[in-house]
Amino acid sequence: MAASVRLLVRRLARLSHKNITSSAATVSCRPGCCLGPSSSRCISDTAEDRSTHFGFEKVPEAEKAKRVYKVFENVAQKYDVMNDAMSLGVHRLWKDMLLHVMHPQPGARLLDVAGGTGDISFRFLDYILYQQERRKRRAAASSQTPSWQDISDKYPTEDRPQESRAVVCDINKEMLKVGKQRADSMGITSGLSWVVGDAEELPFDDDQFDIYTIAFGIRNVTHIDQTLQEALRVLKPGGRFMCLEFSKVTNPVLAKLYDVYSFQVIPVLGEVIAGDWKSYQYLVESIRKFPDQEEFKGMIEDTGFFCVQYFNFTGSILHQVFLQ
């Protein structure tokens, strides 16, 4: 009964975003805006007239997406190397923890938005393979004395779960190109798709995915609220939204050290390794402009998601959002 009520409320929340009159989503818009039927963006003026941030710089909204695209186009070839250098390899542990919390099962369908070079999707497919092998070992161990569950699993049915699949969706073709090259080198030939798409206007039908992930990508979009609405739209009822993003550091001593490292070391690494100081200067600044943990949690709840939680990692340098 409780699940049915949650589903009904979720549907109503989604409907309210498509036919907005006066809802929580309108709070993010400026006074006097006219809202269209499928978006809570302000449309009383053009994107050229409205402004947003590009790091610490103020730019027209229409310009931000182009500049972000250029950043990742420039760093694509060295993106993974720089991740290792900037985080001293810790980003791998953060992503492993994301998969541990996700705990996907065979048949799950993942949408990895801003998935770029495929780190999350590769881990997802590996985890699914591990779960399948684990089930086979358990079946073999209990083959002589099958349980009712074993018998049920072997019984023919039309409701068997579909094949697990990961879809990497990224607006940047160069990032996807690098990801495809990595997949080929790793011998990944099935269960994985690469799609060019905008997080604010996903090229997928409603209710398609069990899990939506976005790792270190949502701070680069122009409209966070629209990105969250699209996540809600493409997830199946009961689906999960999972996000990794850098946070506001709460410890004052660690915050000072983090600032020194961010502004004085990371851009230098960007210049030395990737030959691009400015792109990594932007990435550092974009972290500082992103909402803090509580504010971001509120934005997600306003979209219509339930059970929103976040967990701070590494002294709150990074946080993980998990919700259903």
Secondary structure by P-SEA (a helix, b strand, c coil): caaaaaaaaaaaaaaaaacccccccccccccccccccccccccccccccbbbbcccccccccaaaaaaaaaaaaaccaaaaaaaaaaccaaaaaaaaaaaaacccccbbbbbccccccaaaaaaaaaaaaaaaaaaaaaaaacccccaaaaaaacccccccccbbbbbbbccaaaaaaaaaaaaaacccccbbbbbccccccccccccccbbbbcccccccccaaaaaaaaaaaccccbbbbbbbbcccccaaaaaaaaaaacccaaaaaaaccccaaaaaaaaaaaaacccaaaaaaaaaaacccbbbbbbcccccbbbbbcc
